[in-house]
Amino acid sequence: MMSKNGSEKEFILTLFLLKYPEHLEDLIGQKLGFVEAEVPIGRRKVDIYAINVSRRLPIFIESQVSQSDQRHLEKVLEILDATSEGTIVWIASGFDEGHLQRVRTYMKSHKHKYIDFYALRLNEEAIKLAIELNKMYRLEVWDKLHCIKDSVYPPLEQHYTYLQVPPYHTGRMIVKAEYDFMRTEDVKQYMLEKLRGYVPYLTNVWKAKKHNSHDCQLSLGGGRNGINFKVSARNKYGLASIYLHFEQSQAELYHSFKSEIQELQVNIHPELMAKDRKIGLSFHPEAELDETISTLVNILEKMLKMMGPSTDEKNT
């Protein structure tokens, strides 16, 4: 099993590709649309999932900051099993020829699958910079990703390809998101996509979320384990709300914030409250959903500014 530290470096690579997709798009000749990180595919999560909008085909991207290994090979083979068309990209610092042979053998024995496969080699200097970024305060990482773009060229290089999508084949993916704001899950997904534009530096917003139609709250990791933001544009009481929830394991930190509630009210919102291991507030939503989301974002940004450094895992 990969270490947590290794996983974080890989997530920084994922963030780099989300912010600067052109480095990937140029190598595979495709534009990435509807991009999300850590999307469930079968029993596992793929690092990046996107859609080639012009050809309506899915794109699956699996990345690692080390030499290709058995664990990632198995993920690639599972994606191959789970899809009948699209593009699969495997990014690594180098590739074992035996691993590529396994992929090649699978592709040759499944010619009916319209799949293109790319193995892209990650520049060692990009890995070193990802290690340095991994040491930073988490909310500063997004704005520092340009360090990789500015210092490393090219960050990715093509190593191997195996193509079997016919040149004029068009897939069946839906490429236009249509929301029904009467549906709780649609409101949450819309809000998540808006947050990616407003607060991209809260990097958990890039991760795909499972939506429960009976839960109106969007859950976002707040830094340390046991701390989560719960955001709702309209909860079961008809109110918009934003609260930072603390599990029992983080009760000490909660009480530390609670003791400073008056200062937090001055700097975040006068109606901010601390109760039952939750810090936040509810308010009557605006007439327009976008206006409500804008108000929530304003409060969220102030909470991150005031409380983020204390909830950062690296400060524990």
C-alpha positions as CSV (number, residue, x, y, z in Angstrom):
1,M,0.0,0.0,0.0
2,M,1.3,3.4,-0.9
3,S,2.2,5.8,1.9
4,K,-0.1,8.7,2.7
5,N,2.8,11.0,1.9
6,G,3.1,9.4,-1.5
7,S,-0.6,9.7,-2.1
8,E,-0.4,13.5,-1.3
9,K,2.4,14.0,-3.8
10,E,0.3,12.2,-6.4
11,F,-2.7,14.4,-5.6
12,I,-0.4,17.5,-6.1
13,L,0.4,16.1,-9.6
14,T,-3.4,15.7,-10.1
15,L,-4.0,19.3,-9.1
16,F,-1.2,20.4,-11.5
17,L,-3.0,18.6,-14.4
18,L,-6.3,20.1,-13.4
19,K,-4.9,23.6,-13.4
20,Y,-2.8,23.2,-16.5
21,P,-4.5,20.5,-18.6
22,E,-2.7,21.7,-21.8
23,H,0.4,19.7,-20.8
24,L,-1.7,16.6,-21.0
25,E,-4.0,17.6,-23.9
26,D,-1.0,18.4,-26.2
27,L,0.3,14.8,-25.7
28,I,-2.9,12.9,-26.3
29,G,-4.4,15.4,-28.8
30,Q,-7.7,15.8,-26.9
31,K,-9.4,18.5,-24.9
32,L,-10.5,17.7,-21.3
33,G,-14.0,18.7,-20.3
34,F,-16.1,18.0,-17.2
35,V,-13.0,17.2,-15.2
36,E,-13.1,15.7,-11.7
37,A,-10.5,14.0,-9.4
38,E,-10.8,10.7,-7.5
39,V,-13.9,9.5,-9.4
40,P,-15.1,5.9,-8.5
41,I,-14.6,3.5,-11.3
42,G,-15.6,-0.1,-10.4
43,R,-14.1,-0.9,-6.9
44,R,-11.5,1.9,-7.1
45,K,-11.1,5.6,-7.8
46,V,-9.4,6.9,-10.9
47,D,-7.1,9.9,-10.3
48,I,-8.7,12.1,-13.0
49,Y,-11.9,11.5,-15.0
50,A,-12.8,13.7,-18.0
51,I,-14.7,13.8,-21.2
52,N,-13.4,14.4,-24.7
53,V,-16.3,16.7,-25.6
54,S,-15.8,16.8,-29.3
55,R,-15.9,13.0,-29.6
56,R,-18.1,12.2,-26.6
57,L,-15.6,9.7,-25.2
58,P,-14.4,9.3,-21.6
59,I,-10.8,9.9,-20.5
60,F,-9.3,8.0,-17.5
61,I,-6.0,9.3,-16.1
62,E,-4.1,7.3,-13.5
63,S,-0.9,8.9,-12.1
64,Q,2.0,8.0,-9.8
65,V,5.2,9.8,-8.8
66,S,7.2,6.6,-8.9
67,Q,8.1,3.8,-11.4
68,S,5.1,1.8,-12.7
69,D,4.1,-0.8,-10.2
70,Q,1.7,-3.7,-9.8
71,R,-0.9,-1.8,-7.9
72,H,-1.3,0.9,-10.6
73,L,-1.2,-1.8,-13.3
74,E,-4.1,-3.5,-11.7
75,K,-6.0,-0.2,-11.6
76,V,-5.3,0.3,-15.3
77,L,-6.5,-3.2,-16.1
78,E,-9.7,-2.7,-14.1
79,I,-10.4,0.5,-16.0
80,L,-9.9,-1.5,-19.3
81,D,-12.3,-4.1,-18.0
82,A,-14.9,-1.5,-17.0
83,T,-15.1,0.5,-20.2
84,S,-15.7,-0.3,-23.9
85,E,-14.5,3.0,-25.4
86,G,-12.4,6.0,-24.5
87,T,-8.8,6.9,-23.6
88,I,-6.7,5.6,-20.7
89,V,-3.6,7.6,-19.7
90,W,-1.0,6.1,-17.3
91,I,1.5,8.6,-15.9
92,A,4.6,7.4,-14.0
93,S,8.3,8.4,-13.6
94,G,9.2,5.3,-15.7
95,F,7.6,2.1,-17.0
96,D,8.4,-1.5,-16.5
97,E,8.2,-3.2,-19.9
98,G,6.4,-6.2,-18.4
99,H,3.6,-3.8,-17.2
100,L,3.2,-2.3,-20.7
101,Q,3.2,-5.8,-22.2
102,R,0.3,-6.7,-19.9
103,V,-1.7,-3.7,-21.2
104,R,-0.7,-4.5,-24.8
105,T,-1.8,-8.1,-24.5
106,Y,-5.1,-7.1,-23.1
107,M,-5.7,-4.6,-25.8
108,K,-4.8,-7.1,-28.6
109,S,-7.2,-9.6,-27.1
110,H,-10.1,-7.0,-26.9
111,K,-10.0,-5.5,-30.4
112,H,-13.8,-4.8,-30.1
113,K,-13.0,-2.2,-27.4
114,Y,-12.4,1.2,-28.9
115,I,-9.7,2.3,-26.5
116,D,-6.6,4.4,-26.9
117,F,-3.8,3.9,-24.3
118,Y,-1.0,6.3,-23.5
119,A,1.9,5.8,-21.1
120,L,3.4,9.2,-20.2
121,R,6.7,9.7,-18.4
122,L,6.8,12.2,-15.6
123,N,9.8,14.5,-15.4
124,E,11.9,13.8,-12.3
125,E,12.2,17.6,-11.6
126,A,8.4,17.8,-11.5
127,I,8.4,15.1,-8.9
128,K,11.0,17.0,-6.8
129,L,8.8,20.1,-6.9
130,A,5.7,18.1,-5.9
131,I,7.7,16.9,-2.9
132,E,8.4,20.5,-2.0
133,L,4.8,21.7,-2.5
134,N,3.7,18.8,-0.3
135,K,5.5,20.4,2.6
136,M,3.5,23.7,2.3
137,Y,0.3,24.9,4.0
138,R,-2.4,23.1,2.0
139,L,-4.4,26.2,1.1
140,E,-1.3,27.8,-0.6
141,V,-0.5,24.8,-2.8
142,W,-2.9,25.7,-5.7
143,D,-1.4,29.1,-6.2
144,K,2.1,27.7,-6.2
145,L,1.5,25.0,-8.8
146,H,2.9,27.4,-11.4
147,C,6.4,26.5,-10.0
148,I,6.2,23.2,-11.9
149,K,5.0,24.8,-15.1
150,D,7.6,27.6,-14.9
151,S,10.6,25.4,-13.9
152,V,10.1,22.1,-15.7
153,Y,9.7,21.6,-19.5
154,P,8.3,19.4,-20.5
155,P,6.7,18.1,-17.3
156,L,5.4,15.1,-19.2
157,E,6.7,13.1,-22.2
158,Q,5.1,10.5,-24.4
159,H,6.6,7.0,-23.6
160,Y,4.3,4.5,-25.3
161,T,1.0,4.5,-27.1
162,Y,-1.4,1.8,-28.3
163,L,-4.3,3.1,-30.3
164,Q,-7.5,1.3,-31.4
165,V,-10.2,4.0,-31.5
166,P,-11.3,4.4,-35.2
167,P,-10.5,8.0,-36.3
168,Y,-14.1,9.0,-36.8
169,H,-15.7,7.1,-34.0
170,T,-18.0,9.2,-31.7
171,G,-19.1,7.9,-28.3
172,R,-22.3,8.2,-26.3
173,M,-21.2,10.4,-23.3
174,I,-23.5,13.2,-22.3
175,V,-21.5,16.4,-22.8
176,K,-23.9,19.0,-21.6
177,A,-24.8,19.2,-17.9
178,E,-28.5,20.0,-17.3
179,Y,-29.5,20.6,-13.7
180,D,-32.9,20.1,-12.1
181,F,-32.7,22.4,-9.1
182,M,-35.7,20.6,-7.6
183,R,-33.4,17.7,-7.1
184,T,-31.1,17.9,-4.0
185,E,-28.3,16.0,-5.7
186,D,-28.3,18.4,-8.7
187,V,-28.1,21.4,-6.4
188,K,-25.1,20.0,-4.6
189,Q,-23.3,19.1,-7.8
190,Y,-23.9,22.6,-9.2
191,M,-22.7,24.1,-6.0
192,L,-19.5,21.9,-6.0
193,E,-18.8,23.1,-9.6
194,K,-19.2,26.7,-8.6
195,L,-16.9,26.2,-5.6
196,R,-14.2,24.9,-8.0
197,G,-14.3,28.3,-9.7
198,Y,-14.5,30.4,-6.5
199,V,-12.2,28.5,-4.1
200,P,-10.0,26.2,-6.2
201,Y,-7.3,26.4,-3.5
202,L,-9.6,24.4,-1.2
203,T,-8.4,21.4,-3.1
204,N,-11.0,19.0,-1.8
205,V,-13.5,20.7,-4.0
206,W,-11.9,18.9,-7.0
207,K,-12.7,15.5,-5.7
208,A,-15.8,13.8,-6.9
209,K,-18.6,13.5,-4.3
210,K,-21.2,10.8,-3.9
211,H,-24.6,12.6,-3.6
212,N,-27.4,11.3,-1.4
213,S,-30.8,12.7,-2.5
214,H,-31.9,12.7,1.2
215,D,-28.9,14.7,2.4
216,C,-28.9,18.4,1.4
217,Q,-25.4,19.0,2.7
218,L,-22.3,19.1,0.6
219,S,-19.4,17.6,2.6
220,L,-15.8,18.9,2.1
221,G,-12.7,17.9,4.0
222,G,-11.6,20.7,6.4
223,G,-7.9,19.7,6.7
224,R,-7.2,17.3,9.6
225,N,-9.0,13.9,9.8
226,G,-12.3,14.4,11.7
227,I,-13.0,17.9,10.5
228,N,-15.4,18.6,7.7
229,F,-17.3,21.5,6.2
230,K,-21.0,20.9,5.6
231,V,-22.5,23.4,3.2
232,S,-26.1,23.6,2.0
233,A,-27.9,26.0,-0.3
234,R,-31.2,25.0,1.2
235,N,-31.4,22.6,4.1
236,K,-34.5,20.7,5.4
237,Y,-35.5,23.8,7.4
238,G,-35.5,25.9,4.2
239,L,-32.2,27.7,5.3
240,A,-28.8,28.0,3.7
241,S,-26.1,26.9,6.0
242,I,-22.3,26.4,6.4
243,Y,-20.8,24.6,9.4
244,L,-17.4,23.2,10.3
245,H,-18.0,19.9,12.0
246,F,-15.6,18.4,14.5
247,E,-15.7,14.7,15.4
248,Q,-15.0,13.6,19.0
249,S,-11.3,13.1,18.1
250,Q,-11.1,16.8,17.4
251,A,-13.0,18.0,20.4
252,E,-10.0,19.8,21.8
253,L,-9.6,21.9,18.7
254,Y,-13.3,22.6,18.6
255,H,-13.2,24.0,22.2
256,S,-10.2,26.1,21.3
257,F,-12.2,27.8,18.6
258,K,-15.3,28.0,20.8
259,S,-13.3,30.0,23.3
260,E,-12.5,32.5,20.6
261,I,-16.0,32.8,19.2
262,Q,-16.3,36.5,19.7
263,E,-13.2,37.2,17.7
264,L,-14.5,34.8,15.0
265,Q,-17.8,36.6,14.9
266,V,-16.1,39.9,14.3
267,N,-13.9,38.5,11.5
268,I,-16.3,36.0,9.9
269,H,-19.9,36.8,10.6
270,P,-21.8,38.3,13.6
271,E,-24.2,35.3,13.7
272,L,-21.5,32.7,13.8
273,M,-22.2,30.2,16.6
274,A,-20.4,27.3,18.3
275,K,-22.6,24.4,19.5
276,D,-22.5,20.6,19.5
277,R,-19.0,20.5,18.0
278,K,-20.1,22.6,15.1
279,I,-19.1,26.2,14.2
280,G,-21.0,28.1,11.6
281,L,-24.4,29.7,10.8
282,S,-27.6,29.4,8.9
283,F,-29.4,32.1,7.0
284,H,-32.4,32.7,4.7
285,P,-31.3,31.9,1.2
286,E,-31.4,34.5,-1.6
287,A,-34.0,34.4,-4.3
288,E,-31.4,33.2,-6.8
289,L,-29.3,30.1,-6.2
290,D,-26.1,31.8,-7.5
291,E,-26.5,34.6,-5.0
292,T,-26.9,32.1,-2.2
293,I,-23.8,30.3,-3.3
294,S,-21.9,33.6,-3.5
295,T,-22.9,34.4,0.1
296,L,-21.8,30.9,1.2
297,V,-18.5,31.3,-0.5
298,N,-17.9,34.7,1.2
299,I,-18.4,33.1,4.6
300,L,-16.3,30.0,3.6
301,E,-13.4,32.1,2.5
302,K,-13.4,34.0,5.8
303,M,-13.6,30.8,7.8
304,L,-10.6,29.4,5.8
305,K,-8.6,32.5,6.5
306,M,-9.3,32.6,10.2
307,M,-9.5,28.9,11.0
308,G,-7.6,27.1,8.1
309,P,-4.1,27.4,9.6
310,S,-5.3,25.6,12.8
311,T,-7.1,22.8,10.9
312,D,-4.2,22.2,8.6
313,E,-2.9,18.6,9.1
314,K,0.8,19.7,8.7
315,N,0.4,22.0,11.8
316,T,-0.5,19.1,14.1
